[in-house]
Amino acid sequence: MRKQLVIWIFVFLALIQIAFAQPPFIEQTVANEGLQIEVPIFEIVPVSSNFTFYFHVFNLSNGVPINNSDCLIHIYSYEDGSHILEQDAVLYGNQIDFEVEINDSVLTESGVYFKLIQCEVDGLGGFFGNQFRVGSNSVEASTSDAIINSILLLIFVILFVVCLAFAYNTDGENKFTMGDSGEPLIEINTGKYVKLLLYLFSYLFFWMLTWVAWQIGDMFLMSQTLTGVLRVLFIFETIVWVPLFIIVVVIGLIKHLADIQLEKQTRRGLFPRNKK
């Protein structure tokens, strides 16, 4: 047991180190002499949020880092090629990296974008261009993600339909029965509580279903309108979840107290003698 715990702790610390490590960089060589610009291999920008692009600039002939060049970044929409932003880069605190801070009002829609970095110093120049994606979940899509999310989507759909079907078909009405001496009594049906619980679970699975569908739409850059609708629906369901849970608990408690009172009345002969 201790050995397994040590292994899990080691794996957890390794994952934290990977998560917070500086992203690997790629380079583009433009000439035998000039500036070499390196940027992270992949960048995923959260939609409608502040984000900082980082890059290195080197003298290609001797590999010396450049920290006094004039650099610009251009951002274009990959769909229609429209020019979205042109902004100066500034030197980062370590005096090696350059950075460009993007305001949260610039990249407000999910999708694929293109950035172009241009630098110049002492008659030397260089440029670099690559794609990056903007999305709500900030996760790079992969085949394993597609498989896992598809399985989760199928599971939640099945669970939602099953719970909803059982809730709809569950009998929640109290039954009249005859006592030992022939008097009508109330037989409390616990199905009413099962019915409430099944409806609550069906809502929970629909909430999970909406979340997975939103993640798939955003991760694989499907219809932006559909992804936005799913995101708003998920947020709305999340807000409604707590009051809905409270309402279900209160209704269940009221039903339970009413059943207790109803049973007392029938045993005392105070309930109308209805027969079914």
NUFI-806596 format. One record per residue (C-alpha): residue number from 0; residue in three letters; chain; x, z, y. Coordinates in steps of 0.25 Angstrom, whole numbers. Layout:
<recs>
- NUM/ALA/A/X/Z/Y;
...
</recs>
This chain:
<recs>
- 0/MET/A/0/0/0;
- 1/ARG/A/11/4/10;
- 2/LYS/A/19/-9/6;
- 3/GLN/A/6/-18/9;
- 4/LEU/A/4/-10/22;
- 5/VAL/A/18/-13/27;
- 6/ILE/A/17/-28/23;
- 7/TRP/A/4/-29/31;
- 8/ILE/A/10/-22/43;
- 9/PHE/A/22/-31/43;
- 10/VAL/A/13/-43/42;
- 11/PHE/A/5/-38/54;
- 12/LEU/A/17/-36/62;
- 13/ALA/A/22/-50/59;
- 14/LEU/A/9/-56/63;
- 15/ILE/A/10/-48/76;
- 16/GLN/A/24/-53/79;
- 17/ILE/A/19/-68/76;
- 18/ALA/A/7/-66/85;
- 19/PHE/A/15/-61/97;
- 20/ALA/A/27/-70/95;
- 21/GLN/A/31/-80/105;
- 22/PRO/A/25/-94/101;
- 23/PRO/A/35/-104/95;
- 24/PHE/A/39/-115/105;
- 25/ILE/A/40/-130/103;
- 26/GLU/A/48/-140/111;
- 27/GLN/A/48/-154/116;
- 28/THR/A/61/-161/119;
- 29/VAL/A/59/-171/130;
- 30/ALA/A/73/-177/132;
- 31/ASN/A/88/-174/129;
- 32/GLU/A/89/-167/143;
- 33/GLY/A/78/-160/150;
- 34/LEU/A/69/-148/148;
- 35/GLN/A/63/-144/134;
- 36/ILE/A/50/-136/135;
- 37/GLU/A/45/-128/123;
- 38/VAL/A/31/-122/122;
- 39/PRO/A/24/-114/111;
- 40/ILE/A/20/-122/98;
- 41/PHE/A/5/-120/100;
- 42/GLU/A/-3/-113/111;
- 43/ILE/A/-17/-109/110;
- 44/VAL/A/-24/-105/123;
- 45/PRO/A/-36/-96/123;
- 46/VAL/A/-47/-103/131;
- 47/SER/A/-50/-98/145;
- 48/SER/A/-39/-89/145;
- 49/ASN/A/-25/-87/152;
- 50/PHE/A/-14/-93/145;
- 51/THR/A/1/-94/147;
- 52/PHE/A/9/-106/142;
- 53/TYR/A/24/-104/139;
- 54/PHE/A/35/-113/137;
- 55/HIS/A/51/-114/137;
- 56/VAL/A/59/-124/145;
- 57/PHE/A/73/-128/141;
- 58/ASN/A/84/-137/145;
- 59/LEU/A/85/-147/134;
- 60/SER/A/99/-150/135;
- 61/ASN/A/105/-136/134;
- 62/GLY/A/92/-127/129;
- 63/VAL/A/93/-118/141;
- 64/PRO/A/80/-112/145;
- 65/ILE/A/74/-117/159;
- 66/ASN/A/68/-107/168;
- 67/ASN/A/68/-114/181;
- 68/SER/A/60/-126/178;
- 69/ASP/A/47/-131/184;
- 70/CYS/A/36/-132/173;
- 71/LEU/A/22/-137/174;
- 72/ILE/A/11/-136/163;
- 73/HIS/A/0/-146/162;
- 74/ILE/A/-12/-144/153;
- 75/TYR/A/-21/-155/149;
- 76/SER/A/-34/-156/141;
- 77/TYR/A/-31/-163/127;
- 78/GLU/A/-45/-169/126;
- 79/ASP/A/-46/-177/139;
- 80/GLY/A/-32/-175/145;
- 81/SER/A/-36/-169/158;
- 82/HIS/A/-26/-161/165;
- 83/ILE/A/-30/-146/166;
- 84/LEU/A/-18/-139/172;
- 85/GLU/A/-5/-140/179;
- 86/GLN/A/3/-127/181;
- 87/ASP/A/17/-123/184;
- 88/ALA/A/24/-114/173;
- 89/VAL/A/32/-102/177;
- 90/LEU/A/44/-95/171;
- 91/TYR/A/40/-84/161;
- 92/GLY/A/46/-70/162;
- 93/ASN/A/57/-72/151;
- 94/GLN/A/62/-83/160;
- 95/ILE/A/62/-93/149;
- 96/ASP/A/48/-97/146;
- 97/PHE/A/38/-104/156;
- 98/GLU/A/24/-100/157;
- 99/VAL/A/11/-106/162;
- 100/GLU/A/-1/-97/164;
- 101/ILE/A/-14/-104/162;
- 102/ASN/A/-27/-98/168;
- 103/ASP/A/-39/-95/160;
- 104/SER/A/-47/-106/167;
- 105/VAL/A/-38/-117/163;
- 106/LEU/A/-41/-119/148;
- 107/THR/A/-56/-115/146;
- 108/GLU/A/-59/-124/135;
- 109/SER/A/-54/-124/120;
- 110/GLY/A/-47/-137/116;
- 111/VAL/A/-33/-144/115;
- 112/TYR/A/-25/-145/128;
- 113/PHE/A/-11/-151/131;
- 114/LYS/A/0/-145/140;
- 115/LEU/A/11/-152/147;
- 116/ILE/A/23/-144/152;
- 117/GLN/A/33/-150/162;
- 118/CYS/A/46/-144/167;
- 119/GLU/A/57/-148/176;
- 120/VAL/A/70/-142/181;
- 121/ASP/A/83/-148/187;
- 122/GLY/A/79/-162/184;
- 123/LEU/A/75/-159/170;
- 124/GLY/A/61/-160/164;
- 125/GLY/A/53/-158/152;
- 126/PHE/A/39/-157/147;
- 127/PHE/A/31/-153/135;
- 128/GLY/A/17/-155/131;
- 129/ASN/A/8/-150/119;
- 130/GLN/A/-6/-146/115;
- 131/PHE/A/-12/-132/115;
- 132/ARG/A/-26/-128/112;
- 133/VAL/A/-36/-119/119;
- 134/GLY/A/-46/-110/111;
- 135/SER/A/-53/-97/111;
- 136/ASN/A/-47/-92/99;
- 137/SER/A/-32/-95/102;
- 138/VAL/A/-30/-99/87;
- 139/GLU/A/-23/-111/82;
- 140/ALA/A/-32/-118/72;
- 141/SER/A/-26/-121/58;
- 142/THR/A/-32/-125/44;
- 143/SER/A/-32/-111/39;
- 144/ASP/A/-40/-107/52;
- 145/ALA/A/-50/-118/49;
- 146/ILE/A/-52/-114/34;
- 147/ILE/A/-53/-99/38;
- 148/ASN/A/-63/-101/49;
- 149/SER/A/-71/-111/41;
- 150/ILE/A/-72/-101/29;
- 151/LEU/A/-76/-90/39;
- 152/LEU/A/-87/-99/45;
- 153/LEU/A/-93/-102/32;
- 154/ILE/A/-93/-87/28;
- 155/PHE/A/-100/-83/40;
- 156/VAL/A/-110/-94/40;
- 157/ILE/A/-114/-90/26;
- 158/LEU/A/-114/-75/29;
- 159/PHE/A/-123/-78/41;
- 160/VAL/A/-133/-87/34;
- 161/VAL/A/-134/-77/22;
- 162/CYS/A/-136/-65/31;
- 163/LEU/A/-146/-72/39;
- 164/ALA/A/-154/-77/27;
- 165/PHE/A/-154/-63/20;
- 166/ALA/A/-158/-57/33;
- 167/TYR/A/-170/-67/35;
- 168/ASN/A/-175/-65/21;
- 169/THR/A/-173/-50/20;
- 170/ASP/A/-186/-43/19;
- 171/GLY/A/-186/-32/30;
- 172/GLU/A/-201/-28/30;
- 173/ASN/A/-205/-14/25;
- 174/LYS/A/-214/-14/12;
- 175/PHE/A/-227/-6/10;
- 176/THR/A/-227/1/-4;
- 177/MET/A/-236/10/-11;
- 178/GLY/A/-233/25/-13;
- 179/ASP/A/-235/33/-26;
- 180/SER/A/-249/37/-21;
- 181/GLY/A/-253/23/-17;
- 182/GLU/A/-250/25/-2;
- 183/PRO/A/-243/14/6;
- 184/LEU/A/-229/17/9;
- 185/ILE/A/-218/9/17;
- 186/GLU/A/-206/4/9;
- 187/ILE/A/-194/3/19;
- 188/ASN/A/-187/-10/17;
- 189/THR/A/-172/-9/19;
- 190/GLY/A/-172/-25/20;
- 191/LYS/A/-175/-23/35;
- 192/TYR/A/-161/-17/37;
- 193/VAL/A/-154/-27/28;
- 194/LYS/A/-161/-38/37;
- 195/LEU/A/-156/-32/50;
- 196/LEU/A/-142/-31/44;
- 197/LEU/A/-142/-45/38;
- 198/TYR/A/-146/-50/52;
- 199/LEU/A/-135/-42/58;
- 200/PHE/A/-124/-48/48;
- 201/SER/A/-130/-62/50;
- 202/TYR/A/-127/-60/65;
- 203/LEU/A/-113/-55/62;
- 204/PHE/A/-110/-67/53;
- 205/PHE/A/-115/-76/64;
- 206/TRP/A/-106/-70/74;
- 207/MET/A/-94/-72/65;
- 208/LEU/A/-98/-86/62;
- 209/THR/A/-99/-89/77;
- 210/TRP/A/-85/-83/79;
- 211/VAL/A/-79/-92/67;
- 212/ALA/A/-86/-104/72;
- 213/TRP/A/-80/-102/86;
- 214/GLN/A/-66/-100/81;
- 215/ILE/A/-67/-113/73;
- 216/GLY/A/-72/-121/85;
- 217/ASP/A/-62/-115/94;
- 218/MET/A/-50/-115/85;
- 219/PHE/A/-52/-130/81;
- 220/LEU/A/-56/-134/95;
- 221/MET/A/-70/-139/91;
- 222/SER/A/-81/-141/101;
- 223/GLN/A/-78/-133/113;
- 224/THR/A/-93/-131/116;
- 225/LEU/A/-96/-126/102;
- 226/THR/A/-84/-117/102;
- 227/GLY/A/-89/-111/116;
- 228/VAL/A/-103/-109/111;
- 229/LEU/A/-98/-102/98;
- 230/ARG/A/-89/-93/107;
- 231/VAL/A/-100/-89/116;
- 232/LEU/A/-109/-87/104;
- 233/PHE/A/-99/-78/97;
- 234/ILE/A/-97/-70/110;
- 235/PHE/A/-112/-68/112;
- 236/GLU/A/-113/-64/97;
- 237/THR/A/-102/-54/99;
- 238/ILE/A/-109/-48/111;
- 239/VAL/A/-122/-47/104;
- 240/TRP/A/-117/-41/91;
- 241/VAL/A/-116/-27/96;
- 242/PRO/A/-130/-26/102;
- 243/LEU/A/-136/-33/90;
- 244/PHE/A/-129/-23/81;
- 245/ILE/A/-135/-12/89;
- 246/ILE/A/-149/-18/89;
- 247/VAL/A/-148/-20/73;
- 248/VAL/A/-144/-6/71;
- 249/VAL/A/-155/-1/80;
- 250/ILE/A/-166/-9/74;
- 251/GLY/A/-161/-4/60;
- 252/LEU/A/-162/10/65;
- 253/ILE/A/-176/8/70;
- 254/LYS/A/-180/2/57;
- 255/HIS/A/-175/13/49;
- 256/LEU/A/-181/24/58;
- 257/ALA/A/-194/16/58;
- 258/ASP/A/-194/15/43;
- 259/ILE/A/-192/30/41;
- 260/GLN/A/-204/33/50;
- 261/LEU/A/-212/22/43;
- 262/GLU/A/-209/28/30;
- 263/LYS/A/-213/42/35;
- 264/GLN/A/-226/37/40;
- 265/THR/A/-230/30/27;
- 266/ARG/A/-227/42/19;
- 267/ARG/A/-236/51/28;
- 268/GLY/A/-247/41/28;
- 269/LEU/A/-246/37/43;
- 270/PHE/A/-243/22/41;
- 271/PRO/A/-254/12/40;
- 272/ARG/A/-258/9/25;
- 273/ASN/A/-254/-5/25;
- 274/LYS/A/-252/-12/12;
- 275/LYS/A/-244/-24/9;
</recs>
